């Protein structure tokens, strides 16, 4: 992996990388004894050329179906390893970045939902305090209205009108409670 990073032009701190390797990765690695595993046709064929690759092929035979990412020329020549696995790794990296972004967005949405649910519960439990807080927010928005664009002012006005509509607010709170109670 460090060689990959160096070849791809990324900078890395070797001391930090070694510390991460020994403290976080090595404890997760498991050594598998391949003695006694059945010989596969590919392992038997490759045993005549390179005995060092036989164990990985025996293990791959037990774990089948499996994709083997390797740069060993013998494994690639026999069609056992994926020859251009770096392209796959690069694509997976891009997918991983997109997945991280989607996960962060989902977490933000869920956090907002739980926050709104909590506010609705507090509003129901303490209606006077909620009214005071809403009035304070309204006064703040009114006093600082010059800071808001016309579009933002329109959205705030629409939100305030919808929030103060008793039927709509009750329906929204009940719908949020139902979603959170079932989820």
ZATI-426241 format. One record per residue (C-alpha): z, x, y; residue number from 1. Coordinates in Angstrom, 3 decimals. Layout:
BEGIN
<nuti <Z, X, Y>, NUM>
...
END
This chain:
BEGIN
<nuti <0.000, 0.000, 0.000>, 1>
<nuti <0.831, 2.818, 2.423>, 2>
<nuti <-2.463, 4.469, 1.588>, 3>
<nuti <-4.202, 1.149, 2.304>, 4>
<nuti <-2.522, 0.887, 5.682>, 5>
<nuti <-3.447, 4.447, 6.544>, 6>
<nuti <-7.072, 3.916, 5.491>, 7>
<nuti <-7.262, 0.664, 7.478>, 8>
<nuti <-6.035, 2.495, 10.574>, 9>
<nuti <-2.674, 0.742, 10.888>, 10>
<nuti <0.276, 2.772, 12.106>, 11>
<nuti <3.417, 2.875, 10.026>, 12>
<nuti <6.716, 4.719, 9.917>, 13>
<nuti <6.904, 6.495, 6.573>, 14>
<nuti <10.727, 6.784, 6.596>, 15>
<nuti <11.118, 3.055, 7.235>, 16>
<nuti <8.504, 2.244, 4.621>, 17>
<nuti <10.262, 4.377, 2.008>, 18>
<nuti <13.617, 2.788, 2.833>, 19>
<nuti <12.097, -0.701, 2.473>, 20>
<nuti <10.443, 0.349, -0.779>, 21>
<nuti <13.628, 1.640, -2.401>, 22>
<nuti <16.007, -1.009, -1.000>, 23>
<nuti <13.941, -4.187, -1.158>, 24>
<nuti <11.011, -3.745, -3.545>, 25>
<nuti <12.193, -1.448, -6.331>, 26>
<nuti <15.155, -3.712, -7.272>, 27>
<nuti <12.650, -6.556, -7.812>, 28>
<nuti <10.336, -4.568, -10.070>, 29>
<nuti <10.657, -5.005, -13.794>, 30>
<nuti <9.567, -2.426, -16.317>, 31>
<nuti <7.908, -3.979, -19.327>, 32>
<nuti <7.765, -2.171, -22.637>, 33>
<nuti <4.339, -2.758, -24.147>, 34>
<nuti <5.191, -1.264, -27.546>, 35>
<nuti <4.481, -3.863, -30.168>, 36>
<nuti <2.305, -6.077, -27.980>, 37>
<nuti <-0.890, -7.169, -29.712>, 38>
<nuti <-4.033, -5.169, -29.070>, 39>
<nuti <-6.730, -7.112, -27.281>, 40>
<nuti <-10.422, -6.431, -27.779>, 41>
<nuti <-10.618, -4.891, -24.298>, 42>
<nuti <-7.568, -2.687, -24.963>, 43>
<nuti <-8.978, -1.551, -28.287>, 44>
<nuti <-12.315, -0.687, -26.682>, 45>
<nuti <-10.672, 1.192, -23.814>, 46>
<nuti <-8.257, 3.045, -26.123>, 47>
<nuti <-11.162, 5.160, -27.297>, 48>
<nuti <-11.700, 6.455, -23.728>, 49>
<nuti <-8.391, 6.337, -21.859>, 50>
<nuti <-5.059, 5.628, -23.559>, 51>
<nuti <-3.232, 5.350, -20.224>, 52>
<nuti <-4.825, 1.944, -19.505>, 53>
<nuti <-4.129, 0.349, -22.883>, 54>
<nuti <-0.625, -0.886, -21.977>, 55>
<nuti <-1.764, -2.817, -18.925>, 56>
<nuti <-4.502, -4.479, -20.972>, 57>
<nuti <-2.039, -5.436, -23.716>, 58>
<nuti <0.235, -6.989, -21.082>, 59>
<nuti <-2.726, -8.742, -19.438>, 60>
<nuti <-3.652, -10.147, -22.864>, 61>
<nuti <-0.178, -11.661, -23.244>, 62>
<nuti <-0.143, -13.047, -19.696>, 63>
<nuti <-3.698, -14.440, -19.861>, 64>
<nuti <-5.235, -15.874, -17.752>, 65>
<nuti <-4.572, -13.099, -15.259>, 66>
<nuti <-6.562, -11.326, -12.561>, 67>
<nuti <-6.143, -7.583, -12.459>, 68>
<nuti <-6.446, -5.848, -9.084>, 69>
<nuti <-6.993, -2.151, -9.715>, 70>
<nuti <-9.091, 0.783, -8.618>, 71>
<nuti <-9.134, 2.503, -11.970>, 72>
<nuti <-12.794, 3.320, -12.660>, 73>
<nuti <-12.404, 2.646, -16.398>, 74>
<nuti <-11.015, -0.842, -15.817>, 75>
<nuti <-13.734, -1.646, -13.290>, 76>
<nuti <-16.525, -0.256, -15.493>, 77>
<nuti <-15.456, -2.482, -18.386>, 78>
<nuti <-15.285, -5.523, -16.104>, 79>
<nuti <-11.539, -5.948, -16.562>, 80>
<nuti <-10.402, -5.289, -12.995>, 81>
<nuti <-11.721, -6.950, -9.852>, 82>
<nuti <-14.028, -4.330, -8.319>, 83>
<nuti <-13.817, -5.338, -4.656>, 84>
<nuti <-10.236, -6.496, -4.537>, 85>
<nuti <-9.737, -5.124, -1.009>, 86>
<nuti <-12.003, -7.914, 0.300>, 87>
<nuti <-9.814, -10.446, -1.479>, 88>
<nuti <-6.684, -8.817, -0.084>, 89>
<nuti <-8.104, -8.985, 3.442>, 90>
<nuti <-8.957, -12.688, 3.010>, 91>
<nuti <-5.510, -13.455, 1.614>, 92>
<nuti <-3.989, -11.699, 4.611>, 93>
<nuti <-5.934, -13.955, 6.962>, 94>
<nuti <-4.913, -17.014, 4.966>, 95>
<nuti <-1.306, -15.843, 5.024>, 96>
<nuti <-1.402, -15.560, 8.832>, 97>
<nuti <-2.801, -19.087, 9.140>, 98>
<nuti <-0.230, -20.418, 6.680>, 99>
<nuti <2.572, -18.797, 8.678>, 100>
<nuti <1.314, -20.496, 11.828>, 101>
<nuti <1.098, -23.863, 10.089>, 102>
<nuti <4.582, -23.436, 8.656>, 103>
<nuti <5.973, -22.604, 12.107>, 104>
<nuti <4.294, -25.688, 13.571>, 105>
<nuti <5.684, -27.869, 10.797>, 106>
<nuti <9.153, -26.461, 11.341>, 107>
<nuti <8.896, -27.145, 15.082>, 108>
<nuti <7.808, -30.744, 14.446>, 109>
<nuti <10.632, -31.326, 11.974>, 110>
<nuti <13.138, -29.747, 14.362>, 111>
<nuti <11.918, -32.033, 17.131>, 112>
<nuti <12.215, -35.079, 14.852>, 113>
<nuti <15.761, -34.175, 13.847>, 114>
<nuti <16.605, -33.524, 17.504>, 115>
<nuti <15.251, -36.922, 18.550>, 116>
<nuti <17.092, -38.566, 15.690>, 117>
<nuti <20.316, -36.880, 16.819>, 118>
<nuti <19.736, -37.981, 20.419>, 119>
<nuti <19.087, -41.554, 19.259>, 120>
<nuti <22.344, -41.550, 17.252>, 121>
<nuti <24.270, -40.194, 20.237>, 122>
<nuti <22.623, -42.748, 22.510>, 123>
<nuti <23.694, -45.546, 20.192>, 124>
<nuti <27.249, -44.185, 19.927>, 125>
<nuti <27.644, -43.405, 23.653>, 126>
<nuti <25.389, -45.707, 25.691>, 127>
<nuti <27.142, -45.057, 29.030>, 128>
<nuti <26.829, -41.284, 28.695>, 129>
<nuti <23.194, -41.703, 27.694>, 130>
<nuti <22.529, -43.815, 30.780>, 131>
<nuti <24.140, -41.186, 32.998>, 132>
<nuti <22.116, -38.389, 31.371>, 133>
<nuti <18.894, -40.395, 31.741>, 134>
<nuti <19.689, -41.090, 35.390>, 135>
<nuti <20.409, -37.377, 35.989>, 136>
<nuti <17.111, -36.429, 34.358>, 137>
<nuti <15.336, -39.003, 36.511>, 138>
<nuti <16.958, -37.688, 39.709>, 139>
<nuti <16.015, -34.137, 38.751>, 140>
<nuti <12.416, -35.161, 38.062>, 141>
<nuti <12.251, -37.108, 41.349>, 142>
<nuti <13.651, -34.239, 43.421>, 143>
<nuti <11.333, -31.704, 41.778>, 144>
<nuti <8.259, -33.940, 41.698>, 145>
<nuti <6.312, -31.489, 43.844>, 146>
<nuti <6.462, -28.963, 40.993>, 147>
<nuti <4.765, -31.352, 38.574>, 148>
<nuti <1.026, -31.902, 38.530>, 149>
<nuti <-0.352, -35.410, 38.916>, 150>
<nuti <-1.113, -35.539, 35.180>, 151>
<nuti <2.433, -34.501, 34.290>, 152>
<nuti <3.910, -37.066, 36.689>, 153>
<nuti <1.774, -39.790, 35.096>, 154>
<nuti <2.910, -38.790, 31.612>, 155>
<nuti <6.577, -38.747, 32.678>, 156>
<nuti <6.219, -42.165, 34.304>, 157>
<nuti <4.573, -43.578, 31.168>, 158>
<nuti <7.275, -42.015, 28.977>, 159>
<nuti <10.038, -43.402, 31.198>, 160>
<nuti <8.524, -46.881, 31.147>, 161>
<nuti <8.191, -46.813, 27.368>, 162>
<nuti <11.674, -45.393, 26.880>, 163>
<nuti <13.255, -48.078, 29.062>, 164>
<nuti <11.417, -50.878, 27.283>, 165>
<nuti <14.270, -52.223, 25.077>, 166>
<nuti <12.141, -53.540, 22.224>, 167>
<nuti <10.005, -50.438, 21.928>, 168>
<nuti <12.965, -48.037, 22.082>, 169>
<nuti <14.840, -49.935, 19.377>, 170>
<nuti <11.741, -49.989, 17.136>, 171>
<nuti <11.172, -46.253, 17.676>, 172>
<nuti <14.795, -45.413, 16.834>, 173>
<nuti <14.737, -47.605, 13.725>, 174>
<nuti <11.435, -46.101, 12.577>, 175>
<nuti <12.804, -42.571, 13.075>, 176>
<nuti <15.980, -43.454, 11.171>, 177>
<nuti <13.970, -44.963, 8.305>, 178>
<nuti <11.767, -41.873, 8.043>, 179>
<nuti <14.741, -39.511, 8.030>, 180>
<nuti <16.799, -41.649, 5.653>, 181>
<nuti <13.979, -41.783, 3.078>, 182>
<nuti <13.016, -38.096, 3.525>, 183>
END
